[in-house]
């Protein structure tokens, strides 16, 4: 097991390693590029597992924070407490949950004309209960992504894997960041690799149009979010005199200001501007998730991208938007999250659940079907997050991991089938159980996981999210109505998923014409999808250790929501 000091020293390598290999891969092509990319993914996974499993006990057992957890009183005034922060000064040998690594310092003039430091954009990264499993998921999924690309990308392989690793670094930067501007920069930089990966290696004729649409949608949403970022920082500077981009510090300032009543109404100075900043911050995240009606880029991008990039879009990049709601929108704008989040984002999330399900059922292409299923599942996550309670937030974070595994795996299975026959049209298939029994069994496992079958991973997170929606305690929305519609989404997911499975894998044998000999899963393909099936089972049976690591951070964030409810009731 690694010591905290060693983990702190190794944490920057989580970002540096994929960037370094991305530079090296520009010099390779062909099989050398594939092997190098697989080696990079393997080394990164080993490093991540060493950090995660050595550090998760420290996340649970930090003596400065981990007092008895009681929802009726604050566990700690601190909302976010990142562990293993590079550059932490460690006063008295204890973590300060801050860093001294400045990237862009800001200076001004003091009262006597002297030059004073106002603040800085910092390289502030770390781990806590909210991001640790998403970091692990990002590292783990690179192995099947590289393996599925092994024989589907046959030109400029070095450039392809280079962009793929840069995309991984951007995603990890979002999950690890505790500096608001660093978070935003990493969030937006993921656009560049995506544009080149979809436009340069997509198999479809409309790949460049799909890449442009994704780029323009996400860029437009990101620019609006930038206004929210700037507005948040400048407002806090104006009110407190502190120029900081540190997310933990901004959240602490918000909570401190919210607890200081402003006149008889009990409303703080921050309350009046929260709604506008919440909506501005949420737009970019809503596009990335995506939330209806900002989803029109999704079917084209998922269908036109190389299968490895599609897996990355569904398993990882969509989670950045959900994570932004949890990390930034809820703690920085808690009153607005209750007053506006559920009426606006909650309603749009429910529309996405139902609309995505019916669109999935209507699809004749398996890739688009799974893409619309993601729209439905992620809408459920949005509703659970804005419910703003422990079950909703904890279930949503767990579902990000579970959805990444199950839906990513379904895209892999569809990609393997298309690799053999060259088409994803449902009508071209029937009775594939007879021809491809191993592929069928694994597709059944992932389909059952996706629809939330008890014993598999999605069941646990969906029940937690459903419980969170029932317990939303929001005067602006009906918990029963939202929970009923979310539950309907679970039923509809079984409807369209099992319908697709029945049509493709059962019945009389019907297969598209092909000039090659079709065989069942190869050893490499079993290595690609087999571990995902094992994890779907393990997380369905043993989810509690994963939830325990999140407990402190989920509970404290939910307490912020409870405090906002108390203020709203005054």
Secondary structure, DSSP 8 states (H G I E B T S, - for coil): ---HHHHHHHTTHHHHHHHHHHHHHTT--HHHHHHHHHHHHHHHHHHHHHHHHHHHHHHH--TTT-----TTS-S-S-S---BS-TT---GGGS--S----EEEEEEEE-TTS-EEEEEEEE--B-B-TTTHHHHHHHHHHHHHHHHHTTTT--SSHHHHHHHHHHHHHHHHHHHHB-BHHHHHHHHHHHHHHHHHHHHHH-SSTTHHHHHHHHHHHHHHHHHHHHHHHHHHHHHHHHHHS----BHHHHHHHHHHHHTS-BTTTTB-TTHHHHHHHHHHHHHHHHHHHT-TTS-TTHHHHHHHS-HHHHHHIIIIIHHHHHHHIIIIIIHHSHHHIIIIIIIIIIHHHHHHHHHHHHHHHH-SBHHHHHHHHHHHHHHHHHHHHHH-SHHHHHHHHHHHHHHHHHHHHHHHHHHHHHHHHS--BGGG-B-HHHH-HHHHHHHHHHHHHHTT-TTSHHHHHHHHHHHHHHT---TTS-HHHHHHHHHHHHHHHHHHHHHHHHHHHSSS-B----SS---S--HHHHHHHHHHHHHHHHHHH--HHHHHHHHHHHHHHHHHHHHHHHHHH-
